[in-house]
Amino acid sequence: MTVTAELPAGVAPGLESDPALAARWAELVARLADIRRRYPDAALASSLAAEDMVLTHAIYGSALDLEVFTLDTGRLHAETLGVLDAVRERYGRDVTVYRPVAAAVEQHVAEHGAYAFYESVELRKACCQIRKVEPLKRALAGRSAWITGQRRAQSATRGELHLEEDDKTFGLYKFNPLADWSEADVWNLIRALGIPYNPLHDQGYPSIGCEPCTRAIRPGEDLRAGRWWWESSDSKECGLHAGNRVISVVPQRS
C-alpha cells in the first residue's frame, strides 16, 4: 500500500504531485508572511540568482507587501540584468534598483585601475564596498529588517547561518528563510512552478556576481568557487554578509 502525504491547504498549482515540495513551499510562504507581520518595512535584497527568484515568486505570487530590490554594480552580466525584464513580464512589478555613486567608482578606478580587485583582497573588498555595500546601506536606510536568499549549503562562510538573526553589521534584523534549503529544493521548485531564472545558471554558474569576478565552476567544486576564484575560500564574502562567520545565539522575537 502506498502512503501519500497530505497536501497543505491552498497548495500552489504545479506542486500537487509532490507533497514534500508543496509542504516546503507552504512553509516558505508562511515564513515570509510572518516576517511581513513582524516587520512590515522588511525588504528582500535580491541578487537575481535562483534562490532570490524563489523568494521573489513567493512574495509577488502570494501578494505579500514586501519590497524587492537589487544592486546594479555596473559590472553585472547582461543575462543578470535581463532577469529584471523577466520579472516585470512575469509579475507586472519592477524590482527597485540601487546603483553605486558614480563619482566614488570613478575615483577608485582612477586611483587603482579598472581591475585592481585582482591584486589583493583589500582592493577587491574596497571595490565591493563602493559598488555593493554602500548602495545596500542606502537601500536599508530607515528599515528595521531585511531578507536574503542565503543558504547554509552554499559555502564554508555560511555553514552556521541562522533563519533569523540580529545583523550587527547594518544595525537591523535579518532573515534567511532559505537557510535550511538544499540546492535540490531550490531547483525542484523553480522547475515545478516555472519560475524565471538567470540563464547563466544553465552554463555552470550556481553563484553569480559581477562579470569580471565570476566564472563557471568545475565538477565537484564548492557552489561559490566561481566567485573571486583567485582568493581562498574563507574570504569569499563581499561585505554584504560580513557577519556570516560570527557564531552567536539568536534571540527570538515576536
Secondary structure, DSSP 8 states (H G I E B T S, - for coil): --------TT--TT-TT-HHHHHHHHHHHHHHHHHHHH-TT-EEEE-SSHHHHHHHHHHHHTT---EEEEE--S-B-HHHHHHHHHHHHHHS---EEE---HHHHHHHHHHH-TTGGGT-HHHHHHHHIIIIIHHHHHHHTT-SEEE----GGG-GGGTT--SEEEETTTTEEEE-TTTT--HHHHHHHHHHHT----GGGGGT-SS--BGGGB----TT--TTTTBTTTS-GGG---STTGGGG---------
